[in-house]
Amino acid sequence: MVRPMNPSATQPSASPALRVAGYVRVSTEGQAKEETHEVQIRWLREQAERHGWDLQLFLEPGVSGETIAARPQMQRMLAEVEAGRFDAVAAKAVDRLCRSQSLADWARIADTCKRAGVQIIGGGQTIDLQDATQALVFTLLGPGIAGFEKSMILSRTRDGMARALREGRKPHGVDPLGLRYHAAEKRWEIVESEARIIRRIYDMTDRGHTAVEVADALRADGVTGRAGLPMRKNQVSRILRSRTYRGEWVFKRGVVPVPAIVDADQWDRVQGKIDAIKRSRSGRKGAVASSVRGLCWCAACQVPAYSSNTGLAATPYLVCASGNQEYRHRLERCGNAWRRDRVASLVWDLAVQVLEEPALFARVQAKRGRKKDRTAELREDVERLELRLKSISTKQSGITLRWSNGLLDDDAYDRALETLASDRRAVEARLADARLELQAATERRAADPAAVTAIEAYRARLVATTEEERQRILRALCPTRGVHGVWLQPDGRIELRGIVPVHESSTTNHPRQRAEHFRALPFVASAQLPPKRKWTRKPR
């Protein structure tokens, strides 16, 4: 399948030098910095000098071999191969050309080289793609070998990380600010110049300063991070939340002990103060929960209406989103706004009106009565199938009597019994389905207590006083975004569109009837907002 490279075959004495495209790739920037690509380049140049190649290198450092689309040098090399500028493609190993588990990338390399009559040289072996067997092996076994190598690399990486955790060493990654790991000595060291910044951040936060205030103070003093960039609020927040500075470097597979920069008591106090600041901010006026949050739409523009604190006393308003960047390219800003508290109060009144409607259960029964009543028809089917079963039993008795009297031989008797048994099984299955359908039709004619219970449960929840409880009820009534919800008209008219979900009880297990156990009663309720009061400036 794959034969060793023959120098006499690749460099005939009377032919010109073999034009070879040498491909060099390493997977990460770290490997490129460690000059592992130089090993591949050195190998290719040694082979070129030994066999007299005319070598042109295509370097791709720090790029994964998963796909060809992400490798510009590979695409350029294949284009030049297809143009007939090379006689062979060489790499230190075949997996340098491709490490994809998809057949498409391997087939593209094989087809391009085969059409151009180009061989592939990898690791001292030559693959002649004109040979059908070698081409098949290269195309089919390549993804499997690549997947196997990748799984082995991942397995070794996981084992190495687990071993490092057991031994208290650093598994991988960048050293956190304030600490440095010496791999040769297998120990951590505190970088005092950076540790002073960490302690200052924790001391300021312990005195009651916020992350924004800490970041502003650090920037004012010219304090920078390890990369030389100014300290920002997000970086300060990450430092304050990190358990690394209390002596625990949390890794996804465990915890590595490191030297503590901040004592555990101060770290706990800082976490408590951060949580207290977050709780105090959650009670701001603009963050108050609303029962109509996420349910309102501007009927004129057909876009959502979101909460915004506008107006004189920062009163929450519902503002049309037509002015947002998402809709600005196709809509002009309409400028419509509605008082959120008035809208929420009116919408809740509409929901109560819908659920307390006296004729609501009558609508459920009317919806149930729309289906055709097939009770009589199904009862006739059941009776007919029961008679058919009796006739089959009568035939079986007659055949047994004839066989006992010697009028039928054994083979004819067995065939007749087998035919009757098959007919019996078919009739029994049809009879079971008919009985299930008859039971479901009979239940549909009777009043359904589950529907009554569902409506009464909704009515019992109408005493909800908190915005969160009301929001849950309104979201149950308006489940489909863009179809159900609160539609706000520019003239102040409000429409509440939704459904009343009603579950119906049934004892049948028939698959065609299980889908009918859930009903939805659509409704549309409307009301008018009170007119806006005109605000006029008082004369001085």
N, C-alpha and C positions, 0 to 999 in steps of 0.2 A: 504494500500500500504506500508506505513512505520509505524511500530509499536514501541511503547516505549520499551526500553531495560528492560527485566525482569531479575532481579538478580538470581532468581531460575533457569531460563533457561540457563544463561551463566555460572553458577557455581553450578552444582548439588552437593549435599552433599556427594555422594558416588564416584564421578568421580574426576580424578586428576585436578590440576589447569589448567585453560584455557591458552594456549600459544598465546599471543597477540603480534603483531608487531605494535608498536606505531610510527606513522609518524609525524614529526614536520617540518614545513616549514614556512619561512617568505620570502617575495618577494624582499626586498632590504637589502643592507648592513646596511643602517641606522636603519631599524627595528631590525636587529640583534644586533647592538650596543646598542639600547634602551632596549634590553632584552625582547622584546615581545615574543620571542620564549620560554622564561622561563615560561610565562603564560601557553602555551600549554603543556610544560613538567610537570608543577605542576598539571594541570588538569588530565593528563594521569596517573600520579603516585597516585593521589587521587582515581581515578577509579580503579586502580589496587589494591590498599590497601582495598578498599571497597568491591570489588567482588572477590578478591583472584586471580588476574591474574598473570601469569608468563610473565612479560613485558620485551620486548627488544626494545630499542629506535633506530630510524633511523633519524638522525638530518641533515637537509639541510637548513642552514641559508643563506639568501641573494640570493635565486634562484627563478625565476618566474615559475609559474605553467602552463605556456602556452603549453609546450611540455614535454613529458617524456624523449625524447632523450637528453635534456640538464640537466637531474637530475640523477646523478649516484647513489645516495642513493635510489631513487625510483626504479631504475632498479635492484639494489641489493636486495631490499625488495621483488619485484615481483619474482625474481629468487628463493629466499628462500621459498616464499609462494608456488611456483610451485613444489619445492622439498618436500613439505609436512612438513615443520618445524613449521608451525603456524596453529592455529585454527581460528583466527580472525585478522582483520586489523582495528586499531582504530586511530582516529584523532579527534581533538577538534571540527572540522567542516569538512563536506564533501569537501568543496572547497579547503581545505589544500591538499587533495589527488590530485586534478586536477582542473584547471581553464581554460582548453582549450575549444574553441568553435567548435572543430572538434570531430566528432563521433568516430574517430579511437582511440584516447587516452582513452576515457571513455570505449569503447568496449574492449580495451586491458586489462584494470584493471578488468572489469566485467568478461571477459572470463577466465582470470588467476585465479581469486578467485573462480569462479563457478566450474572450473575443479578440483580445490584442495579442494572443499567443505568448503571454508572459508567465514565467514560472514564479513560484513563491519559495524563498529560501528563508528558513527559520531555524535557528539553533543548530546549524551545520547540516540540515537536511533539506532536500529539494523536493517540492511537491509539483508534479507535472499535471496541470489541470486539463490537459488534452486527454489524459488517461481518465476514462469514465469512473473507474474504481477510486482513484485518488481524489477526483473532484467530489464524488459522493461522500467519501470519508471526511474531507475538509468541510463540506457544507453541513453535514448532519451531526458529526461528532464534535464540531467546534462549539456550538452552544452548550452541549452537555458537559464538555470538559470545562468550559468557562464557568458554568453554574457550579460545578463541583469545586473548582478552585476558589470561587467566591465564598461558598459555604464553609470551606476549610479555613479561609482567612478570617471570616467572622467568628468561627468557633475558636480559633487560636486567640483572637482578640478578646473574646469574652472570658476565656480561661485566664488570659494574662491579667485582665482587670480584676477578676475574682481573686487571683493569687496576690495581686498588689494590695487589695483590700485586706486580705487575711494578714499580710505582713505589715500593714500600716503604712504602705508606700502610696505615692500619688499614682492613680491609674492613668490619667491622661489629662489634656487640656492646658489652658493658660493659667499661670500662677495668679491667684487673686491679689488685688492691691494690698500692699503691706506685708506680703509673704513671698518667699522664694524657696523653691525646692532644689536641693543639690542631689541629682540622680546618682552621681558616683558614690557619695557618702550616705545616700538614702536618709536624708534628714531635712527638716524644715528650718528656715531661718527667718526671723522678723527683720524686715527692712525698716530701720528706725525713721528714715526720712519720710516714708509713706505711712508708717504707723502713727506718726504725729498728726497727720491729716485725719486718719480714722478716729483717733481719740478726740480730736477737736469737733468732728461731726457729732459724735455721741454726746460730748459734754454740752454742746449748744442745744441739742435736742432734749437732753435731760433738764436743761434750764427752761424749756417751754417754747423754743423756737421751732418753726415749721421747716419742712425741707426746702421750700422756696427761699426762706430767709437765710438758711444755712448756705445754700448755693450762691445767693447774692453776696454774702459776706466773703465766701471763698474767692469768688471772681474779683471782688473789690481788692482783695489782698494779693491777687495774681497767682493764686494756688491752682495748679494744673494736675491732671492725672498722669498716668504712666506714659500715655501717648503724647503728652504735651498740650492737650486740649483743655479748655476751661471746664471746671466742674459744673454740671447741670443738675437740675432738680431730679430727673429720673435716675441719674447715677447715684445721687445722695440717697434717694429712696431705696435703691437696691442695696446699698451698703448698710443702711439701717435695718433692713429686713433679713440680711444674710446672717446665718448662724456660724459662718466661718470665723467671725471675729470674737466669738465666745469660745472657740476651740473645737468646733465641729464642722468639718468640710463635708457637706451633704452631697453624696453622689447618688445617682439613680439606683445603684445596686447596694448601697450601704453608706456608712459614715467613716471618714478618715480623721483621726485625731490630729490636730495641728496646734501650734502655739497660740494661746489666747492673747489678743491685743486688748480686749475689753473684758472686765470681770462679768460673771454671769448675772449678778444682782443689777448692775447698771443696764445690761442688755435687756433684762426683763422689765425694768422700769421704763425704758425707752419704748418697748413694744406696747406697754399699757398706755403711754401718753399718745402714741400714734393712733391706737384704736380709739382713744377718747376724742381726738381731733376728728377722726372720721365719723364717729357717732354724732358729734356736735354739728358737723356739716350736713349730715343726712336730714336734719330738721329745718333746713332753710326753707323760706317761703316758696322759692322757685322749684324746690324738690318735693313739695307736698303731692301725695298720690291723688289721682283723679279717677273717678269711675269710668270716664269716657276716654281714657288714655289709649291711643292706638286704634280708636274706633271711628274717628271723625274724618269726613271727606268734604271737600268743597264741591258742591254739585255743579257749579258753573264751569270749573276747570277740570273736574274729574281727577283730582290729585288729593293726597292726604292733607289734613289740617293738623298742624302740630302746635304744642303749647309754647308760648313765648311771653316773657314778662315785659309788656309794653304799657304805655299809658302813664297817668300821673303818679299813682301810688304803687307802681310795679304790679298792677293787677294782672293775674294770669289771663291771657287771651288765647284763643284758637286762631291761628293765622294760616292762610292758604300757602301751600308750599310751592306755588308757581314761580316765586322769586328765587328758589333755591337753584344751585348749579345743576342739579340733576334734571330739572325741567326747563331751565332758562333757554335752552337752544330751540325749544318748540312752542313755548308759551310765553305770553306777556304777563307780567306781574299784575294780578287783579287787585291786590290790596285789601281783600275782604278779611275782616276780623270779627270774632264773636267772643263775648264774655264767657270764659270757661265755666265759672261757677253757675251762671244762669243756664247754660246749655246742659250741664250735668244734672241740675235739679229738674229741668223740664224733661230730659231723656228718662230719668228714673220714674217720673210721673207717668210717662207713656208706657214704660215697661210694666208698672203696676196695673195700669188700665188694661193692658193686653192680657195679663195673667189672671186678672180678676173678672174677666168678661164672663157673664153667666152662660153664654152660648158656646163656651170653649169646648166643653165635653160633647155637646151636640155636633160640633164640627168634627171631632174625632170619630163619632159614630157615623156621620155622613161620609167621611173619607173611607171608613171601613166598609160602608154599604155600596161603594161605587163598583166593587168587583161583582161580576155576575154570580148569582146564586146557583151553584151546580150541585146542591145537595141531592135533589131527586135523581139527577143523571148519574151521580157517583153511587148512589144506593142501588140503582138498577145494575150498574157494572158489577158491584160486589155480589149481588144475587146471581147474576149470570155466571160469574166465575165459580161460585160455590156449586151451582148445578153442574158445571163442567167437571169439577173435581169428583162429584158423585158419579158421573157417567164413566170417568176413568176407573174408579173403583169397581163399578159394575162390569166393565170390560175385562178387568183383571180377573175377577171371579169366574167369568165365563171361560176365559182362556185356560185357567187352572183346571176347571172341570173337564174341558175337552182333552187336556193333556193326561189327566188321571184316567180317563176312559180309553186312552190309547189312540185318540183321533189326531194327536200332534206328536211328532218326534221331538227329541230333546233340543236339537238345534233350532227348530222353528219356535219352540216354546221360549228359549232364551232370548231369541231376537224380538219376539213379541213383548216379553216383559221389559226388555231394555228400551223399546220404543215408548211403552206406556210410562216408564219411570222418567224418561226425558220430558214427555208431555206434562207429567205431574209437577216436575220442578219448575217448568216455565209458567204454568198456571198459578202455582203457589206464589211465585215472585210477583206476578201481576196482581194477584189478589192482595198481597201485603201492601203494595203501593196504593191500590185503590182504597183500602181501608184507612191508610194514613191520610190520603187526600180527603176522604169523607169526614174523618175526625177534624181536620183543619177547617173544612168548610162549615162544619157544625159549630165550631168554636167562634168563627167569624160572625155567625148570626147572633151569638149571645153577647151580652154586655161584657166588656173586658175590664175586670177590676184593676189590672196593672195600669191601664191608661188613667183611670181615676186617681190611683195612688200617685202617679207621676205628676199630674197636674196639682194635686193637693200638696205635694212636696215642694213644688215651685212656689205655690202661694204661701206656704209656711215660711219660706226664706225671705219674703218681702219685708219682714220686720228688720232686715239688716240696716244698721246705722253707719258702719264704717265704710270708707271709700273702697277699701280692699275687698270687702264682702260684696258690695254692689258691683264692683268691676268683674268679679268672678261670675256673677249671675248674668251680667250683660254680655260677657264673652261667650257664655254658653248659648245665649239667644242669638248671637251674631258670630257664628263660627268661621264663615268664609270671608276672607279679606277681599275687598273690592266688590263684593256682591252684597254682603250684609254689612250693617253698620249704621252710623249716624250721618245723614247727608244734610249739609247746611246750605241753604239757599241765600243768595245775597240780600233778599228782602226780609230775612229773619225767620223764614219758615223752616221747620226741622222735620225731617222724615226719619223714623226709626224702622229699618228694614231688617228682618230676621226670621227665625223659625222657632217654634216651640217643639223641642224633641220629646216624643212620647214613646215609651217602650211598652209593647204589648206582650202579654203572657200567652204561652201556648205549650201544650204537652207533647206536641209532635216533634219528631226528630227528622222529618223528611227534609232533604237538602234544599228543595225548591221552596219550602215554607220557612226555613230559618232566616232567609233574607227579608222576610216580610214582618219580622218582629220589631222593627224600628220604624216609627213614623215621624214625619216632620211636617208640622203645620206652618206654612209660611204666613207672615203677617206684614202689614205696612201701617204704621201709625204716624200721624203728623200733628204738629202743633205750631203755634206762632210765638216767637219770642216777644217780650214787651218792647215797645219802641225805645230807641236809644235816646237818652237825655242829652240835649244840646248843652255844651259847656261854654259859658261866656265869661270873659274876664270881667271882674268887678272893677267899677270905676274907682280911681284913686281919690 
